Amino acid sequence: MNVRAVGLLVALAVGAMSWVLTCAAWKFDRVTAGFLALAPRSFERFTVVVLGTAGAAEDQNRRGTSIAAALGEEIALVDAGRSVAEALRAAKIPPSQPGAVLLTSLLPENTVGLDDLLAAAWLAGRRAPIRVIGPPGTAALAQHVVAEISAGVVARARALGDDPAPPALDAREVGDGAQEELGALSLRAAELAGGPLPALAWRIEANGRSAVVGGTGWDGGAVEALARGANLLLHDANHVPTREEAEAASLAVDPERLAREAVIYTDFDEVGAIARRAGVGSLVLIRMRQPVLLDLQITSRVDDEYDGPIAVAHDGDEVTP
């Protein structure tokens, strides 16, 4: 065998071994990423992380609604939906890191992850209360969440020799115009009137940049006012068929139910109009109900009213306003 052939075989062997080791390392990283402790994540720029994009119904393709706004190591969550702790880990954010949860309303899709977040944060070593700021009813909700998980969390901590301090939420109920600070993050609420329960939208600012999260499909005027001049608006966009559309599609749906749904969801044209009138820099669509085969199916409807950048959010998306 000549020298060239030997060299070729050696090169092939080295390449194959490198490929095997790379695959093994990748698999190891994937496996360990699911349970190893995470260091606090630091964000150099004001960043919005879309942790979950689902609406009220269960959706195997989307986690429950939750938005993280971050600068440096300070993180505020807007709502805490299903699987919020897993969503944080997927974003490489320890569940113990967020310092506050801003609730848009007490609809269950916004709150069912609070116990998940609190239990995971305490297991990860947090002992400072997590601030929960929301509309009337937030304090009672926080008390129930703590009572639900406290006994189990404390018992496990004692069994492991950890600090048995019980989990805690520091709840505050706020209304229109309320302002809070979380490190470098400035938080401002706007009341959304006219719905079936109290609701808020939130504006978060840092380093001269701003993002607004609209909480519900009602009171678009209040969302518009809060979002005026913002760099980014995140809002729901869901088309409820008219009676004629339902009949044409042979949908067996009560027309009165459709009319009621149309009141509490933001239609494609409406969300585009809100973004245009508010003069926002870009629009991200969240809380989706209908399956999206192509993002273009949605954005092509919204851009009839708004000609700025439009995106349909997917779990894990990160945006720098």
C-alpha positions, 0 to 999 in steps of 0.5 A: 500500500502506497503512502497516499493510500495510507494517508487517505485511510488515516484521514477517513478514519480521523474524519469518521471518529470526529463525526462520531465524537461530535454526535456523541457530544451533541447528544450529551448536551441535549440530554444534560440540558434537560436537568443540569442547573442553569446559570443566570442568563444575562442579556446585553440588549433589551430582549423579548423572549416568546416563551409560549404562544398558545391561546386558551385551548390545549395545543400540542404544538405550542406552550401556554402563553408567557412572554419574558422581557429582559435586560442584563439579568433582570427578567419580567414575565408577562403571564405564566401559562402551561409549561412555563418552567420548561419554556424557561429552560428551553430559553436557557433561563433558570426558573429561579431567575425571573423577578416578577410576573405581570398578569394581564388577566386572571383567565386560566391560560395566563395563570395556570403556570404560576405554581409550576414556576414557583415550585421550580424556582424553589427547587432551584434554590430561590428563597426570595418571593416572586413578585406577582402584579396584576388586576384585582383578584391577584392577591387571592390567586397568589395565596391559593397558589402558595397554599397548593404547593407549600406543604410538598415543597417544604417537605422535599426541602427538609428531606434533602437538607435544603433551606425549608423556607416556604415558597412565597409570592409577593402579590400586588393588585394594580389598575390603570397607569400603575408603574413599577420598576424591576432593575433596569426595566420600567413597567407600566399598566393600562386597564382594558375595560369592557370585558368579562373580567378585569384585564391589563396590557403592559408596556415594558421599557429599557435603554430607550426601547419599548415593548407592549404586550396586549392582554386581551381582545377587548378595548383595543383603544387602550392598547393603542394608547399604551403602545403609541410609539413603541418599538414592538407590540405583541398582541393576539390575532384570531379570526372568528368566522361570521355566520355566513362564513360558518354556513359556507364551511358547514360549521355547526356553530351557534351564531350567537356563540360566534358573535360573543367570541368576536367580542373577546378576540382581536381579528386580523384587520383590527390588530393591524389597525391598532398597530398602524394607529399606534405607530409601533415599529413592529408587530408580533402575533401571539395567543393563536387559536387556529393552526397556522400552515404558513405564517403568510396566511396570517400576515397577509391578512394583517398587512392590509392594515399595517405595513410594518414588519409582522411576525407570527410568533413561535415558541422560543422566538427572541426579539430585540425591539 
